[in-house]
Amino acid sequence: MLNRGNGSEPKSLDPHFVNTVAESNILGDLLTGLTTLDAAARPIPGAAERWEVSADGKTWTFHLRKEMWSDGKPVTADDFVFAWRRLLDPKNAAPYAYNLWVLKNARAISKGAMPPAALGVTAKDAATLVVQLEHPAPYLPELLTHDTAYPLPRHVAQAKGDAWSHIGNFVGNGAYVPTAWVANDHVALAKNPRFYDAAHVRIDTVNYFPTEDSQSALKRLRAGEIDTQSPIPSTQIDWLRAHMAGWLRMKPFLAVSYFALNTSKPPLNDARVRKALNLVFDREIVTGKVLRLGDPPAYRLVPPGVANYPGGAALDFKSMPQPARIALAQSLMQQAGYGPGNTLHVTLETTHDPDNKRVAAVLQAMARAAYVDLAVQSVELQVHYKNMQMGQFEIASAVWVADFNDASNFLDLLQSGSGNNYARYRNPAYDRALAAAQNEPDAARRGALLLGAEKIALKDMPWLPWRFRLTQDLVAPAVKGWIANPRDYNRSRWLWIERRS
């Protein structure tokens, strides 16, 4: 049995209606896409055992392995066609639908301009799936490991509707099946004997516990109630390094922490106000003296280490000393009509995570230097993400973990119409730069175009980016097979337990 501290309570086991890493951790044990993640979170064949790509890079033909759903029915190419059409159907309002806009006609379907049947994905036969793309996407094998690309058991979803993913109805093709979900307590999974690689799955039962309070989770970990935990409580980092160094897994991975600034709401629709907030937030103080985890401060949107990306963009004040930043912030706020006798009142929403609340309090204190009276409120994580998707916030703490190793996965977050464009950012020049990059087959030229898009967004400042993340995992010595990796995914199928008697 493996007990995993998983950060937050999932809102669903339906891959079309989730949006957090905690949910992806569970779903990655329950479903397998055409490709899947190996022990180090690299893409390998999954439901598809092999594939071919056309000379122009726009047609991919996947050959499915002989595998079964957990109820014994065969997994077919039609299950993928059904799932992807459902994801993109605008009536379902799937927040991550844009993740598959690389598919031919997918974006038009999401916008309601074309029917789901127009999607460029066809089942040539039960074991062959032909996928047509809008433009070449060499990262497709990695993208297809994501929740949005999982198949659905068509025969169950058509019979049960959205209730197909409820406990008792759920049918999957992953290493595990869900057996229980006790709200705010745990989700229990059992080994799936029909999984195509079941012979090599060594853990019989996996329990996922919501552990949004990382301080309490550490106590449970030390008591042996859970075997792994993410995130870690930063206030305990010195003690952890001194007493549990062998449990810590902290490596750079593709993730950025930021504050989304709702550009659709005055006065955050004023670029001067957004820049002032960016200026007064001392990233070095927060990363180096408040959290002290080793996370590098962020002055751009795309993390270091992203494939085929030149980098080099930065907020224009990066080299400016902090006193000069504060002076400029004050000047900008005065130009916008604020000052010592007329402060700006705005609300920052965050989650109950202790570190999120600490950082929010630091921004609250620093913002006063720019005549900003910042109120902080914390809510449950799922409520927080729903509020961001609905635009019901002014400033909100957020984190993005890469779905695949490409700069577009970060920059798409600011694309007009993107389901995760919390800032409600709209800039036609930015959208055009992204579109040009996606239609450029040459990797170097494509990287340069994406860099141009990032520079546009950094000038407009719809975000306040502040740190690039290190993995924050605590893993008991008894858990073997854990590999720290740039995606920070460790699927349960690759792990095993060696407990001492």
N, C-alpha and C positions, 0 to 999 in steps of 0.2 A: 504494500500500500504506500502511495506517495501522497502527502498532504502539502498542497501548494498555496501559499499566501499570494493572492492575486490582485491586490490593490483595491478593486471596487466590485460592487454587485453588478452582474450583467443585467441588461434590460431584455435580452432575447437570445434565443439560440438559432434564430433565423438570420443567415448571413447577409440578407438584404436590408436589415434594419438595425445594424450595430455600427458602432463607430469608435470603440475604445480598444486599447491593447489588451485589457483584461478579457474582453469578449473574444478577441482574436486568438488569445492563448487557448481558450476552451474549444473554439470552433476548429482550430488547427489539429486538435485531437479527434474531432468527430467527423470531419469531412476532408476529402482529398481531391484537389483539382487535377487538371491535366498534368501539371507539374507540382512538385511538393518540395519541402525543405529537408535537407539532410541534417546531420547532427550539428553542423556548423552554420546552419541556415542558408546554405547555398541551394539553388534550384537543381532538382534532379527529376527524372521521369516519375510521374505519379500514376494517375488513371490512364495516361497515355504512355505507352512503352517506347515509342519513337515518333519522329515527325520529320517532314521535309519542308523546305522553304523555297518559294519560287525565286527566279533570278532577280526580280525587282523588289524582293523582300516584302511583298504585300499579300501573298497567299501562303498560308501555312496549312499543311495537311497532317492531322494527328491521327495516329493509329492506337486505338484503345486496347489495353490488356483485357483479358478475360477476368472480370471481377464481379462481385455481387454486392448489392446493398445488404444491410444487416438483416433484412427480412428474407433474404434468399433470392430476390429478383435480380436479374442481370442489370448492370450499369451500362447504359447505351449512349450513343452520340445524341440522341433525342433528349436525354436528360440535361445535357449541356445547353442545347438550343432552347429548351423550355426555361431553364434557369436564367439565361442571359436575356431572353426577351422579357421575362418577368421583372428582372432588375431594372431594365431600361424603360419599361412602361411607365409613363409619367403619372398614371393614376395610383401607382404604388409609392411614389415620392421617396424612393430609396436615396438616402443621403450620399451614398458613395457611387451613384450611377455614373457619374462623370469619369470614374476610374477606368471604365471600359469604352470611353469615347474613341479610343484608338480603333475600335471595330467599325467596319464600313456601315454608314448610315446611323450609327449609335447616337450621335449627338442630335441629329434631326428627330430621332424617335423620342429622346428625352424631352425635347422641346415640343412634342406633340405634332410636329410637321410631317411625320411619316408613321405608319403603323408598325408595331413590333415585328410583324412578319417580314418587313423589309430589311431586317438586320442581316448583314453579310456573313451569316454563319449557317451552314447547312449540314445535315446528316446524310452523307453519301450512302452510307449503310449503317447498320447498328454499331459497327466497330470503327467507323471512319468519320471524322469531323473535319470539315473544310472551313477555314477561318480566313475571311478577307478583311484587310485593314485599310484604313483611310490613308495611311502613310507607313513607310518602313518603321519597324520598332524592334531593333535588335535586343531590347530588354524584355521582350514578350515572355520568354520562359520564366523570368523572375516575377513579372506582373501576374502571371497566371497562378502563382502560388497564393495570391491574395484571396480574402474572404469573398470578394465580389465575383470571382471566377469559379467558385465551387459549383459542382452540379447539384441539382435538387432531385429527390426521388419523385419524378413526375407523377407516378401512379398514386403516391400518397398525397402530394400537394393538391392534385386535382380532386381527390376524394375528400380531403379534410380542410382545404382552403388554408388560411394563415395559421390554423391550429395544427398544421402538420408538424411544427417544430416543438410542440408541447411534450412534456414528459408523458410517456405512454404511447404517443403517436410517432415520435422521432425515429426516422430511419436514416442511417448514414452509411458512408463508404470509407470511414476513417478507422484508425486503430482502436477507437473506443466508441461506446454508445452511452448516452446519459440514462441513469437509472433513478435519480432523485434530484429534486431542486427544492431545498428548504430556504425560503426567502430570507435574505440577510444572514444566512448561516453557511450554506455550502451547496455546491453542485457536485453530485457524485457521478463518476463515470466507471464503467466496467469494460474490460477487454472485449473487443469484438472478434469472435472466433472466425468470422467470415472475411475479415480484412485480408487483403492479398499477401501481406507480409506478417501475418499473425504469428508465425513460427518464431520470429525474431523479436517480438514484443515481450518484454520481461516483467513488466509491472502489471498486476491484475486489476488493481483499483486505484483511481486517481480522484482525490477530492480537491476542489477549488474553493478556497475560503475568501470572502471579501475582507480585505484588510486595509481599508482606507486610512486608518489610524496606524501609522508605521511604528509609533512608540509602543502601542499595545501589541502589535504584531511581533516586535522584537522579544517581548516577554514570552509570548506564546512559542516563539522559535527556541528560546533558551530552555523552556519547559518541555520541549519535545512534542508539542501539540501540532506544529507544522514543520515541514522539512525545508522549505524554500520560502523566501519573501522578497517582494519588490513592490514599492521602493523601500529604501532604508531611511531611518530617521537621521537627518544630518546633524542634529544636536548631539548625537552619540558617536560621531565619526571618530573622534580621538580614542574613545573607549573601545570601539570596534576594531580599530587598527591595532590597539595594544593587546586586546584579549580575544578577538575573533578574526584575526587576519586571514586565517585559512578558510574562513567562510565567505569572505568578501570576494565578489566578482565585479571589478570596476575597470571597464575598458571603453575606449571611444566607440560610439556607435552613431548611426545616422539619425540624429534627432535634434530638435531645437525647441527651447522654451521661449515663449513670447507673450506679450499682452496684445490682444486684438483691440484695435481702436475703431469703434463703430462709426465709419465715415458717413453713414446715412443720417446721423443724428447731430444737430448743432449742439455744442460748438466744435465737435470732433470732425465735422466736415470742413473745418478750417485747418489747412496744412500748417499754419503757424502754431496752432495749439498742439497739434500732433508732434511737431518738431520740438517744441518746448518740453513736452513730457519725455521725449527721447533724450534730450540734452541733460535734464536734471537727474536722470536715473544713473547712478554710478555703478556700472556693471562690475568693475574691478572690486569695489567694496563688497558687493553682494556675493560674488563668486569666491573671492579670496578671504573674506573675513566673516561673512555671515554663514554661508553654507560650508565652505572649506572642503569641498568634495574633490576638487581638482578640475571641475568643469571650466573650459576656456570661455571667457566672455564673448558674446556674439555682437558683431556690428554689421552683420549681413543676414540673409535669409537662408542660404544654402550652406550646409556644414562642410568642413574640410573632409577630404577622402571620398567625395562623390566621383563616380567613374565618368570619364570623357567630358570633364568640365574644367575650364582653365582657372576659374576663381579670380580673385583680385578685386572684386567689388567691395565697397564698404560705405557706411554712413559717412557723410562728408566732414563730420566733426571728430572722427576717431582720434586724430593726433592732437586735438585741442585739450589743454589742461582743464580740469574740472571747474576751477573758478571762472575761467573764460566761458565755459559752457553755461554756467548758471547765469552769468551776465547776459549772454545772448538769449537765453530762455526768457529772462525777465523782459528784455527789449521786445521779443516777439509777442509775449503776452500783453504787454502794454499797447503794442500796435493793434492787437485783437480786441482791445477795450478793457483789459483787466489790470489790476494793480493792488497795492496794499489796502486800499479802501473798497475794492470791488473784486473780491476773489471769485474764482470759478468754482462752482459746486458740481461735482461729478461723482458717480459711483463706480467702484471697481468690484466686480463679482469674481469670487474664487471658490475653491472647494474646501472641504474640511481637512484636507491633508495638512499636517502641521507645518511642513516646509512652505507650502503655498501660502498659508496664512502669515508666516514670518516674512516672506518676501513681499507680500502685499502691504504689510505694515511698514516695511522699509520704504517702498515706493510712496506710501502715504506721507511719511515724514519728509522724504526728499522733495516731493511735489510742492510742499509749502513754500520752498524757495522760489517757485515760479508762480506764486499767487493762486495755487490750486488747493482747494479744500476737498480732499479725497475721502469719501466714505467707503468703508470696506464691508462687504457682506459675504458670508460663506454659505454655500448650499451643498446638497448632495451632488455627487459627480454627475449622475445621469440627468438631474434637473439642470445642472450647469451647462452641459452640452446641448440639451434641448433648447435652453434659453439662447445660446449662441447661434444655433441653427435658425431659430425664429427671429433673431435680431433683437431680442428683448434684453438688451444690456447697453451700457455705455463703454466701459472698459472691462475686459475679461481675461483672466489668465488662461493660457493654453499651451499645449505641447504637441508637436508633430513628430511622429516616428515614421521613417520612410517605409512605404509599401514596397518599393523596389529601388535599386541603386541607380538613380538618375536624377539630375537636377530638376527635370520637369515635375517630378513628384512633389517637390516643395513649391515650385513656382506656380503650378496649377492651382494651388490654394488661393491665389489671388486672381484667378481667371473669372471673368464675368460669368455668372450662372453656376459656378462651381458650388456643389452642395456643402463644402467645407470652407467657403469664403466668408468666414464669420465677420470680417471687417466690412463686408458689403462694398468692397473696392470695385470701382468701375473706371477703366482707362482704356479707350480704344487702341491707343498706341501700344500699350502693354499687351493687349490681346493679339494685336497684329504681330508683334515680335514673337510671341509664343507660337502662333500659327505658322509663321515662317520657319521657325526652328523645327517644328514637328514635320514639316514637309521637306526638310533638307536631309538628303541621304548621307552626305559627307559628315563624319563624326566631328572633325575639327571645326568646320563651318557651323554645324549645328550647336556646338558648345559655345561658340562666339555669339550666336544669336540669342541663346538662352542667357548668357551673361549680359547682353544688352537689355533684355527684359528685366533682369534683376536690378540693374542700375536705374531703370525707370521707377520701379517700385520703391527702391531705397530713397529716391528723391521725393516721392509722394508720402512716404512713411505711414502706411495704413497699419503697420505693426510697430510694436516696441520689442524687437528681438533682444534677448539679454544673455543667454548662455547656450552653448552647444553641449550636449549631454554625454556623460559617461553612464554605462550600465550601472544600475543600482540593485544588485542581486546579492542576497545572502543564501548560501547553499550549505546545508549540513554535510559534514564529511562522509556520512553514510550514503549520500546521493552521488552516484557515479555516472560518468558520461556527459556531464555538463560542460559545454564549451562556450566561453564568452565570445560573442561575435558581433559584427556591426549592425545586425538586425535585432539583436537581443531576443531571439526566439530560441527556446529549447523545448522541442516537442517531446511529450512524455514517452513516445514510442522508442526513443533513442536512449532513455535513461534506465538505470537499474539501482537497486538498493543493496548495500552490504552493511547490515547491522551487526554489531558485536553482541554476543550473548552475555 
